């Protein structure tokens, strides 16, 4: 076959493809776009939002997309200080239009969040929290614009709830003291114990339900979080010692109830037995690192008298505790164990210590300490 005939045949084939419909052409276009990086994938993060005909105020609504749906991001444009994406939906007609960037998480950011979650997939949640206001979910515990994954909506009657798996203390930016107050401040600091909440900001690493966010994990600034201590045990918390983590000994979880993102009311938890980690408001840094907890409390529940009793309390027994997360609770029935990372006060080394929780002949909880505590 001559070169001229080959060219004619190829031209006829291309012409027939173009006249035969756009299906094959669309496939070629989409594959080519992915190959050369002309488009990228995005996932809707809002409960529902419309793809619009333009980013003008009077634009028409073209297609409603919901949380978790995937779209293609074709380009982006800033209009009146608001970032918009031109997108293509995966509906029957491949609807194209505009959507505010705040409603979408890009594929790269979503994969980073999934990687965070995968790294700690087997880690037990340590506490439960709820947002006070709309907040940025971040890739790391710092307030840089570059690490924002998405904006968690907390509007209306629903306050976003989540599991806390870890946290970090970050030193606050200290404002320079005025010269005339320097001596007074120095004298004050010499007499008073340095306060944790005055020196540090806390960041929480949180695990999110798919109904709230397609990104399963990230970091939240602590000032935006209310810890949801179960109603069953909140009475035992004091101003001098706050609960930072808790585990129901009845079901090995941080809460007796499933986390509810559709009700802002505090749920009353069923009375039961608990493992609780607590923290005083005193700075106790070792080599620049603060402990996550400095107290361990185990509460049993007497079903006959319908009241709690203290099975173990390091604060009451004056046991010096300096521990870091995570805490691992294992076992079933009348005997369980919990493992914590504690600092050896003599060597300064962190050591894994296992405590045993069991019931005596009177069916009351007891705790057997590890050696060398």
Buried (B, 14 or more C-beta within 10 A) or exposed (E): EEEEEEEEEEEEEEEEBEEEEEEEEEEEEBEEBEEEEEBBBBBBBBBEBBBBBBBEEEBEEBBEBEBEBBBBBBEEEEEEEEEBBBBBBEEEEEBBBBBBBBBBBBBEBBEBBBEBBEEBEEBBBBBBBBBEEEBBBBBBBEEEEEBBBBBBBBEEEBBBBBBBBBBBBBEEEEEEEEEEEEEEEEEEEEEEEEEBEEBBBBBBBBBBBEEBBBBBBBBBBBEBBEBBBBBBBBEBBEEEBBBBBBBBBEEBBBBBBEBBBEEBEEBEBBBBBBBBBBBBBEBBBEEEBBBBBBBBBBBBBBEEEEEBEEBBBBBEEEEEBBBBBBBBBEBEEEEBBBBBBBBEEEEEEBEEBBBBBBBEEEEEBBBEBBEEB
